[in-house]
Structures are given as structure tokens and as C-alpha cells.
Amino acid sequence: MFTFSATDVRALLARGREDALANGGFRLPYHRISPETEARAGLWLVGDEGVYIMSSGKLAEGQRPLQRYGLAYRRRGYRSR
């Protein structure tokens, strides 16, 4: 089971909405699967170097999305105890 702080989830949703307002909408997790008009607010669950959630608003050039690691999972898959 993956666990994330409710405070972090709220912050990510807020940041995604702020980024979308400032930069023209939301990003799609996979391009060419859905039309751009179907992109909407949400969080992305990512599992590349640890497990984390990431905001989905479109980003300005060079801007990075806000992301937060799960409470038990961080980079390189190490578990906190």
C-alpha cells in the first residue's frame, strides 16, 4: 500500500491548478492517447526512482512539477522504517 500525507496531496492539487491557470491547462500523462481537450486536474502516481505523486498542470519552460514521495518510499526504492 502506498501512503501519502493529506497535506501533500492538497498542496499538489493546488499547485497543479495554479500551473494550469498560469500556463494554459493540464498535461496528459501519455501523449497521443487522448486529445489535449481531455486533460484535466489530477495527480500522477510515478514509480521510477521511488514512488511519488506529481502535479499535472502545464509547466512554463524550465519549470519542474511539484512532487512528493510516499511516506515509506523514496528515491532508489529504499524504504524508511
C-alpha distances in whole Angstrom, upper triangle without the diagonal:
4,6,10,13,15,18,17,16,19,21,20,21,24,25,24,27,29,29,30,33,34,34,34,31,27,26,25,22,24,28,30,28,29,32,31,32,29,27,25,23,20,17,16,13,14,13,17,17,13,11,13,14,18,20,22,26,29,30,33,34,33,30,27,24,22,18,16,13,10,10,9,10,14,17,17,14,15,12,14,15
4,7,10,12,15,13,13,16,18,16,18,21,21,21,24,26,25,26,29,31,30,31,28,24,23,23,20,22,26,29,26,27,30,29,30,27,25,23,21,17,14,13,10,11,11,14,15,11,8,9,10,14,17,19,23,25,26,30,31,29,27,23,20,18,15,12,10,6,8,8,8,11,14,16,12,14,11,13,14
4,7,9,12,11,10,14,15,15,16,19,20,20,22,24,25,26,28,30,30,30,28,24,24,24,21,24,28,31,28,29,31,30,31,28,25,23,20,17,14,14,11,13,13,17,16,13,10,10,10,14,16,19,22,25,26,29,31,29,26,23,20,17,14,11,9,6,6,7,9,12,15,17,14,15,12,12,13
4,6,9,7,7,10,12,11,13,16,16,17,19,21,21,23,25,26,27,28,25,22,22,22,20,23,27,30,28,28,30,28,29,26,23,21,18,15,12,13,11,13,14,17,16,13,10,8,8,12,14,17,19,23,23,26,28,27,23,20,17,14,11,8,7,5,6,9,10,12,15,17,15,16,14,13,15
4,5,5,6,9,10,11,13,14,15,17,19,20,21,23,25,26,27,28,25,23,23,24,22,26,29,32,30,30,32,30,30,28,25,22,19,16,13,15,14,16,17,20,19,16,13,11,11,13,14,18,20,23,24,27,29,27,24,21,18,14,12,9,9,8,7,11,12,14,17,20,18,18,16,15,16
4,5,5,6,9,10,11,12,14,15,17,18,20,21,23,24,26,26,24,22,23,23,22,26,29,32,30,29,30,29,29,26,23,20,17,14,13,15,15,17,19,22,22,19,16,13,12,14,14,17,19,23,23,26,29,28,24,21,18,15,13,11,12,11,11,14,16,17,20,23,22,22,20,18,20
4,5,5,6,9,10,11,12,14,16,16,18,20,21,23,24,25,23,21,22,24,23,27,29,33,31,30,31,29,29,27,24,21,17,15,14,16,16,18,20,23,22,20,17,14,13,14,14,17,18,22,22,25,27,26,22,20,17,13,13,10,13,12,12,16,17,18,20,24,23,22,21,19,21
4,5,5,6,9,10,10,12,14,15,16,18,20,21,22,23,21,19,20,21,20,24,26,30,28,28,29,27,27,25,22,19,16,13,11,13,13,15,17,19,19,16,14,11,9,10,11,14,16,19,19,22,24,23,19,16,13,10,9,7,9,10,10,14,14,15,17,20,20,20,19,18,20
4,5,5,6,9,10,11,13,14,15,17,19,20,21,22,19,17,18,19,18,22,24,27,26,25,26,24,24,22,19,16,13,10,8,11,11,14,17,19,19,17,14,11,8,9,9,12,14,18,18,22,24,23,20,17,13,11,10,8,11,10,12,15,15,16,19,22,20,21,20,19,22
4,5,5,6,9,10,11,12,14,15,17,18,20,21,18,17,18,20,20,23,26,29,27,26,27,24,24,22,19,16,12,11,10,13,15,17,20,22,23,21,18,14,11,11,10,13,14,18,18,21,24,24,20,18,14,12,12,11,14,14,15,19,19,20,22,25,24,25,24,23,25
4,6,5,6,9,10,10,12,14,15,16,18,19,18,16,17,20,19,23,25,28,28,26,27,24,24,23,19,17,13,12,11,14,15,17,20,22,21,20,17,14,11,10,9,12,13,16,16,19,21,21,17,15,12,9,10,10,13,14,15,19,19,18,20,24,23,24,23,22,25
4,5,5,6,9,10,10,12,14,15,16,17,15,13,14,16,16,19,21,25,24,23,23,21,21,20,16,14,10,9,7,10,12,14,17,19,19,17,15,11,8,7,5,8,10,13,13,16,19,18,15,12,9,6,7,8,12,13,15,18,17,17,19,22,21,23,22,22,25
4,5,5,6,9,10,11,12,14,15,16,13,11,13,15,15,19,21,24,23,21,22,19,19,17,14,11,7,7,7,10,13,15,19,21,22,20,17,14,10,9,6,8,9,13,14,17,20,20,17,15,11,10,11,12,15,16,18,21,20,20,22,25,24,26,25,25,27
4,5,5,6,9,10,11,12,14,15,13,12,15,17,18,22,23,26,25,23,24,21,20,19,16,13,10,10,11,14,16,18,22,24,24,23,20,17,13,11,8,10,10,13,14,16,20,20,16,15,12,10,12,13,17,18,20,23,23,22,24,27,27,28,28,27,29
4,5,5,6,8,10,10,12,14,12,11,13,16,17,20,21,25,24,23,23,20,20,19,16,13,10,11,10,13,16,17,20,22,22,21,19,15,12,10,7,8,7,10,10,13,16,16,12,11,8,7,10,12,16,18,20,23,22,21,22,25,25,27,27,26,29
4,5,5,6,9,10,10,11,9,8,9,12,13,17,18,21,21,19,19,16,16,16,12,10,7,8,8,11,14,15,19,20,21,21,19,15,12,9,5,5,4,8,9,12,15,16,12,11,8,8,10,13,16,18,21,24,22,22,22,25,25,27,27,27,30
4,5,5,6,9,10,10,8,8,11,14,16,19,20,22,22,20,19,16,16,15,12,9,7,9,11,14,17,19,23,24,25,25,22,18,15,12,9,8,6,9,11,13,17,18,15,14,12,12,14,16,20,21,24,27,26,25,26,29,29,31,31,30,33
4,5,5,6,8,10,10,10,13,16,18,21,22,24,25,22,22,18,18,18,15,13,11,12,13,16,19,21,24,25,26,26,24,20,17,14,10,10,7,9,10,12,15,16,13,13,11,11,14,17,21,22,25,28,27,26,26,30,30,31,32,31,34
4,6,5,6,8,8,8,10,14,15,18,19,22,22,20,19,16,17,17,13,12,10,12,13,15,18,19,22,23,24,24,22,19,16,12,9,8,5,6,6,8,12,13,10,10,9,10,13,16,20,22,25,28,26,25,25,28,29,30,31,31,34
4,5,5,5,4,5,8,12,14,17,17,20,20,18,16,13,13,14,10,9,8,11,13,15,18,20,23,24,26,26,24,20,17,14,10,8,4,5,8,10,13,15,13,13,11,13,16,19,22,24,27,29,28,27,27,30,30,32,33,33,36
4,6,6,6,9,12,15,18,21,20,23,23,21,19,15,15,16,13,12,11,14,16,18,22,23,27,28,29,29,27,23,20,17,13,12,8,9,10,11,15,17,14,16,14,15,18,21,25,27,29,32,31,30,30,33,34,35,36,36,39
4,6,8,10,13,17,19,22,21,23,24,22,20,17,17,18,15,15,14,16,18,19,23,24,27,28,29,29,27,24,21,17,14,13,9,8,8,8,12,14,12,14,13,15,18,21,25,27,30,33,31,30,30,32,33,35,36,36,39
4,6,8,10,14,16,19,18,20,21,19,18,14,15,16,13,13,13,16,17,18,22,22,26,26,27,28,26,23,20,17,13,11,8,6,6,6,10,12,11,13,12,15,18,21,25,27,30,32,30,29,29,31,32,34,35,36,39
4,7,9,13,16,18,16,18,19,17,15,11,11,13,11,11,12,15,17,18,22,23,27,27,29,29,28,24,21,18,14,12,8,7,9,10,13,16,14,16,15,17,20,23,26,28,31,34,32,31,31,33,34,36,37,37,41
4,7,10,13,15,14,16,17,14,13,9,9,10,8,8,9,12,14,15,19,20,24,25,27,27,25,22,19,15,12,9,6,6,9,11,14,17,15,15,14,16,18,21,24,26,29,31,30,29,29,31,32,34,35,35,38
4,7,10,12,12,14,15,12,12,8,9,9,5,6,6,9,11,12,15,17,20,22,24,24,22,19,15,12,9,6,4,5,9,12,14,16,14,14,12,14,15,18,21,23,26,28,26,26,26,28,28,31,31,32,35
4,6,9,9,12,12,11,11,8,10,10,6,8,9,10,10,10,14,14,18,19,21,22,20,17,14,11,9,6,6,5,8,12,14,15,13,13,11,13,15,18,20,22,25,27,25,24,24,26,26,29,30,31,34
4,5,6,9,9,8,9,7,10,8,6,8,10,10,11,10,13,14,17,18,21,21,19,17,15,12,11,8,9,9,12,15,16,18,16,15,13,16,16,19,21,22,26,27,24,24,24,25,25,28,29,31,34
4,7,10,9,9,11,11,13,11,9,11,12,10,10,8,10,10,13,14,17,18,16,14,12,11,11,8,11,11,13,17,18,18,17,15,13,15,14,17,18,19,23,24,21,21,21,22,22,25,26,28,31
4,7,6,8,10,10,13,12,10,13,15,14,13,11,13,13,15,15,19,20,18,17,16,14,15,12,14,13,16,19,19,20,19,17,16,18,18,20,21,22,26,27,24,24,23,23,24,27,28,30,34
4,6,7,8,8,12,11,10,14,16,16,16,14,16,16,18,18,22,23,22,21,19,17,16,13,14,13,15,18,18,19,19,18,17,20,20,23,24,26,29,30,27,27,26,26,27,30,32,34,37
4,6,7,9,12,11,12,15,18,18,19,17,19,19,21,22,25,26,25,24,22,20,20,16,17,16,18,21,21,23,22,22,21,24,24,27,28,29,33,33,30,30,29,30,30,33,35,37,40
4,7,9,12,10,11,14,17,17,17,16,18,18,20,21,24,25,24,23,21,20,19,16,18,17,20,23,23,24,24,23,21,24,23,26,27,27,31,32,29,29,28,29,29,32,33,36,39
4,6,8,6,8,11,14,15,17,16,18,19,22,23,26,27,25,23,21,19,18,15,16,16,19,22,23,24,24,23,21,23,23,26,27,28,31,32,30,30,30,31,31,34,35,37,40
4,5,6,8,11,15,16,18,18,21,22,24,25,29,29,27,25,23,21,19,15,16,15,18,20,22,24,23,23,21,24,25,27,29,30,34,35,33,33,32,33,33,37,37,39,42
4,5,6,9,12,14,16,16,20,21,24,25,28,28,26,24,21,19,17,13,12,11,15,17,18,21,20,20,19,21,22,25,27,29,32,34,32,31,31,32,33,36,36,38,41
4,6,8,12,14,17,18,21,23,26,27,30,31,28,26,23,20,18,14,13,13,17,19,21,23,22,22,20,23,24,27,29,30,33,35,33,33,33,35,35,38,38,40,42
4,6,10,12,15,15,18,20,24,25,28,28,26,23,20,18,16,13,13,13,17,20,22,24,23,22,20,22,22,25,27,27,31,32,31,31,31,33,32,35,36,37,40
4,7,9,12,12,16,18,21,22,25,25,23,20,17,15,13,9,9,10,14,17,19,21,19,18,16,18,19,21,23,24,28,30,28,28,28,30,29,32,33,34,37
4,6,10,12,15,17,21,23,25,25,22,19,16,14,11,8,8,10,14,17,20,22,19,18,15,17,18,20,22,23,26,28,27,27,27,30,29,32,32,33,35
4,7,10,13,16,20,22,24,23,20,17,13,11,9,6,7,10,13,17,20,21,18,17,13,14,15,17,19,20,23,25,24,24,25,28,27,30,29,30,32
4,7,10,13,16,19,21,20,17,14,10,9,7,6,8,12,14,18,21,21,18,16,13,12,13,14,16,17,20,22,21,21,22,25,24,26,26,26,29
4,7,9,13,16,17,16,13,10,6,6,5,6,9,12,14,18,20,20,17,14,11,10,9,11,13,13,16,18,17,17,19,21,20,22,22,23,26
4,6,10,12,14,14,11,8,5,5,7,7,11,13,15,18,20,19,17,14,11,11,9,11,12,12,16,17,15,16,16,18,18,20,20,22,25
4,7,10,12,11,7,6,5,7,9,10,14,16,18,21,23,22,19,16,13,12,10,10,10,10,13,14,12,13,14,16,14,17,17,19,22
4,6,9,8,6,5,6,7,11,12,15,17,17,21,21,20,18,15,12,12,9,10,9,10,14,14,11,11,11,13,12,15,16,18,21
4,6,6,4,7,9,11,14,16,19,20,21,24,24,22,21,17,15,15,12,12,10,10,14,13,10,10,9,10,9,12,13,16,19
4,6,7,9,11,12,16,17,20,21,20,23,23,21,20,16,15,16,13,13,11,13,16,15,11,10,8,8,9,12,14,17,20
4,7,9,12,13,17,19,21,22,21,24,23,21,20,16,15,15,12,12,10,12,14,13,9,7,5,5,6,9,12,14,18
4,7,10,12,16,18,22,23,23,25,25,23,21,17,16,15,12,10,7,8,11,9,6,5,4,5,4,7,9,11,15
4,7,10,14,16,19,21,21,24,25,23,21,17,15,14,10,9,6,6,9,9,6,6,7,9,7,10,10,12,15
4,7,10,13,16,18,18,21,22,20,18,14,12,10,7,5,4,5,9,10,8,8,9,11,11,13,13,14,17
4,7,10,13,15,16,19,21,20,17,13,10,8,6,6,6,8,11,13,11,11,13,15,14,16,16,17,20
4,7,9,12,12,16,17,16,13,10,6,6,4,7,9,11,14,16,14,14,14,17,17,19,19,20,23
4,6,9,10,13,16,15,12,10,6,6,7,9,12,14,17,20,18,17,18,21,21,23,23,23,26
4,7,9,12,15,15,12,11,7,9,10,13,15,17,20,23,21,20,20,23,23,25,26,26,30
4,6,10,13,14,11,10,8,10,12,15,18,20,23,26,24,23,23,26,26,28,29,29,32
4,7,10,11,9,10,9,11,14,17,20,23,26,28,26,25,24,26,27,30,31,31,35
4,6,8,6,7,7,10,13,17,20,23,26,28,25,24,23,25,27,29,30,31,34
4,6,5,8,10,13,16,20,23,26,29,31,28,26,25,28,29,31,33,33,37
4,6,9,11,15,17,21,24,27,30,32,29,27,25,27,29,31,33,34,37
4,7,10,13,15,19,21,25,28,29,26,24,22,24,27,28,30,31,35
4,7,9,12,16,19,22,25,27,24,22,21,23,25,27,28,29,32
4,7,9,12,15,18,21,23,20,18,17,20,21,23,25,25,29
4,6,10,13,16,19,21,19,17,16,19,20,22,23,24,27
4,7,10,13,16,18,17,15,15,19,19,21,21,21,24
4,7,10,13,15,13,11,12,15,16,17,18,18,21
4,7,9,11,10,9,11,14,14,15,15,14,18
4,6,8,6,6,8,11,10,11,11,11,14
4,5,5,7,10,13,11,11,10,10,13
4,6,8,12,14,12,11,9,8,10
4,7,10,12,9,8,5,5,7
4,7,9,6,6,5,7,10
4,6,6,6,7,8,11
4,5,7,9,11,14
4,6,9,12,15
4,6,10,13
4,7,10
4,6
4
